Amino acid sequence: MSSFKTGLKESKLKGCVCSDCENKMLPPRLICTKCGSTNLKEHCFEGKGTIKTKTVVHVPLSKFQDLSPYTVGIIELDEGPMITGMVLGDIDKIKIGDRVEAVYMEEGEEVILAFKVV
């Protein structure tokens, strides 16, 4: 998971791809989720995709209280994997099927992956 967090600090979405079956995974894994191979290599995703489902968070974690209410979506990346992330924007205008791209939000020492509608 550390290469994923390091990637966020570099404004990159780092995962991995299986050299045996070409399965792409995000965040990176030690074993392929499709074929079980350990023959994996790093892969940087473009960060573009589609909202597959979403919900609005009204009771957030304390560090996100200033943003509440906000949308969290499951994003299917154009390259295949799905990832959960905050979707920035007006909660009433964000729709399932919207196209999004990754943005990287600094939160103290951390960088948080979020998405914006494009």
Residue pairs with C-beta under 8 A, 6 or more apart in sequence:
1 27
1 28
3 14
3 28
3 42
4 14
4 15
4 26
4 27
4 28
5 110
5 111
6 14
7 13
7 14
7 44
8 104
8 111
8 112
8 113
9 111
11 104
11 111
12 44
13 26
13 44
13 45
13 46
13 47
13 102
13 113
14 27
14 28
14 42
14 43
14 44
14 45
15 24
15 25
15 26
15 27
15 28
15 42
15 43
15 44
15 45
15 81
16 24
16 25
16 26
16 28
16 29
16 40
16 41
16 42
16 43
17 23
17 24
17 25
17 40
17 41
17 43
18 24
18 25
18 32
18 34
18 35
18 37
18 39
18 40
19 37
19 39
19 40
19 41
20 32
20 35
20 37
20 39
21 32
21 34
21 35
21 37
23 32
23 33
23 34
23 35
24 43
24 45
24 79
24 80
24 81
25 32
25 33
25 40
25 81
26 45
26 77
26 81
26 83
27 83
28 40
28 42
29 40
30 38
30 40
31 37
31 38
31 40
32 38
32 39
32 40
45 77
45 79
45 81
46 77
46 78
46 79
47 77
47 101
47 102
47 115
48 77
48 78
48 99
48 100
48 101
48 102
48 118
49 75
49 76
49 77
49 78
49 99
49 100
49 101
49 115
50 75
50 76
50 78
50 97
50 98
50 99
50 100
51 73
51 74
51 75
51 87
51 94
51 95
51 96
51 97
51 98
51 100
51 115
52 73
52 74
52 75
52 76
52 82
52 96
53 73
53 74
53 96
54 71
54 72
54 73
54 74
54 87
54 94
54 96
55 71
55 72
55 73
56 69
56 70
56 71
56 72
56 91
57 64
57 68
57 69
57 70
57 71
57 72
58 68
58 69
59 68
60 67
60 68
60 70
63 107
64 70
64 86
67 86
69 91
70 86
70 87
70 88
70 91
71 86
71 87
71 89
71 91
71 94
72 84
72 85
72 86
72 87
73 84
73 85
73 86
73 87
73 94
73 100
73 115
74 82
74 83
74 84
75 82
75 83
75 84
75 85
75 87
75 100
75 115
76 82
77 83
83 113
85 102
85 113
85 114
85 115
86 105
86 112
86 113
86 114
86 115
87 94
87 100
87 114
87 115
87 116
87 117
88 103
88 114
88 115
88 116
88 117
89 116
89 117
93 117
94 117
98 117
99 117
99 118
100 115
100 116
100 117
100 118
101 115
101 116
101 118
102 113
102 114
102 115
103 113
103 114
103 115
103 116
104 111
104 112
104 113
104 114
105 111
105 112
105 113
105 114
106 112
